[in-house]
Amino acid sequence: MKKIIFAVLLVALITVGLPLFAQNSPERTESDYYYVNISLEKVWPYRRGYIVQYRRGLFGHGRAYLPAEWFSSSASGGGVPKGEILNLPTGRSWPSMSVFYRDGAFSHVRLYVHRMHTHQTWGRVPQAVNLDSNFDDIETVILQR
């Protein structure tokens, strides 16, 4: 009989007590950020920034132009840069780009690339090619659909 009373009290304590403890736990809040992660086909360093080529749909490709100023905190007045370059670990990892948005507006971009510029995903823009106009007045990453 004592065991039954103990079991009933234990069950009652658990069912009544857990909601009380749950109320004291910190509330989970949703982040204002969301991101889009895109696999990259090729990355070209250029004197004014980076050109990234990504797969668009099954057969198409898109390009995005990322100004060099985004990757420097000094250019943004000492604030948080709009771009980060992170090196992938050695192995078979493939480069990608994560574009972060805050409250629906562009926030920042992260490039995950191979540290060795001899990897097949790194390209070279010939010196005679002038792509400067593609880097003028860029405020956001424009992804082609």
C-alpha positions in Angstrom: 0.0 0.0 0.0 2.8 2.4 0.8 4.3 1.7 -2.6 1.1 2.6 -4.4 0.7 5.8 -2.4 4.3 6.7 -3.1 3.9 6.0 -6.8 0.7 8.2 -7.0 2.4 11.0 -5.2 5.4 10.8 -7.4 3.3 10.9 -10.6 1.3 13.8 -9.2 4.5 15.7 -8.3 5.9 15.1 -11.8 2.7 16.1 -13.7 2.2 19.2 -11.5 5.8 20.2 -10.9 7.1 20.1 -14.5 5.0 22.9 -15.8 6.1 25.0 -12.8 9.7 24.4 -13.7 9.1 25.0 -17.4 7.8 28.5 -16.6 11.1 29.5 -15.0 13.2 28.4 -18.0 14.3 31.1 -20.4 12.1 31.6 -23.3 13.3 30.5 -26.7 13.4 33.4 -29.1 13.7 33.2 -32.9 16.6 34.8 -34.6 16.2 37.8 -36.8 18.6 36.2 -39.2 18.2 33.6 -41.9 20.6 32.4 -44.5 20.9 30.9 -47.9 23.7 28.4 -48.5 25.0 28.0 -52.1 27.5 25.6 -53.5 30.2 27.3 -55.5 31.6 26.2 -58.8 34.4 28.7 -59.1 35.9 31.7 -57.2 38.0 34.3 -59.0 39.9 36.8 -56.9 39.9 40.2 -58.6 41.6 43.5 -57.7 38.2 44.9 -56.6 36.9 41.8 -54.8 35.7 38.3 -55.6 33.7 36.8 -58.4 31.8 33.7 -57.4 30.1 31.3 -59.8 27.4 29.0 -58.4 25.0 26.5 -59.8 21.6 27.8 -60.6 19.0 25.1 -61.1 20.0 21.9 -62.9 21.9 23.3 -65.8 22.5 27.0 -65.3 25.1 29.1 -63.5 24.9 32.4 -61.8 27.6 34.9 -60.8 27.8 37.3 -57.9 30.3 40.1 -57.4 31.5 40.7 -53.8 33.5 43.9 -53.3 36.8 43.7 -51.4 35.6 46.4 -48.9 33.1 43.9 -47.5 36.0 41.8 -46.3 37.7 44.5 -44.3 36.6 45.9 -41.0 38.7 49.1 -41.6 36.7 49.9 -44.7 33.4 49.7 -42.8 34.6 52.3 -40.2 35.9 49.7 -37.7 32.5 48.0 -37.6 31.6 44.5 -38.5 32.6 43.6 -42.1 29.9 42.5 -44.5 32.1 39.6 -45.7 34.2 36.8 -44.2 36.4 34.3 -45.9 36.8 31.0 -44.0 39.2 28.3 -45.1 37.8 24.8 -45.5 39.6 21.9 -43.9 41.8 19.7 -46.1 39.9 17.0 -47.7 37.0 16.7 -50.1 35.0 19.6 -48.9 33.5 21.8 -51.7 33.4 25.6 -51.5 30.2 27.3 -50.6 28.8 30.7 -49.9 26.3 31.6 -47.1 24.3 34.8 -47.6 22.8 36.1 -44.3 19.7 38.3 -44.1 18.4 40.2 -41.1 14.8 41.1 -41.1 14.7 40.5 -44.8 17.6 42.7 -45.8 21.1 41.7 -46.7 23.4 41.5 -43.6 26.6 39.7 -44.6 28.2 36.9 -46.6 30.6 34.1 -45.8 32.8 32.4 -48.3 34.0 28.9 -47.4 37.0 28.3 -49.8 40.0 26.1 -50.1 43.1 27.6 -48.6 45.3 26.4 -51.5 44.7 28.7 -54.5 45.9 25.8 -56.7 42.6 23.9 -56.1 40.4 23.5 -59.1 37.7 25.8 -57.7 40.0 28.8 -57.7 40.3 30.7 -61.0 42.5 33.5 -62.4 41.2 36.6 -64.1 43.6 37.7 -66.9 45.3 41.1 -66.2 44.0 42.6 -69.5 40.3 41.9 -68.5 38.6 44.9 -66.9 35.6 43.9 -64.7 35.6 47.1 -62.5 32.1 48.2 -63.6 30.7 45.0 -62.1 31.8 46.1 -58.7 30.4 49.6 -58.7 27.7 50.5 -56.2 27.1 47.0 -54.8 25.2 47.1 -51.6 23.9 43.5 -51.5 24.5 40.0 -52.9 22.3 39.7 -56.0 21.5 36.0 -56.6 20.2 35.0 -60.0 17.3 32.5 -60.0 
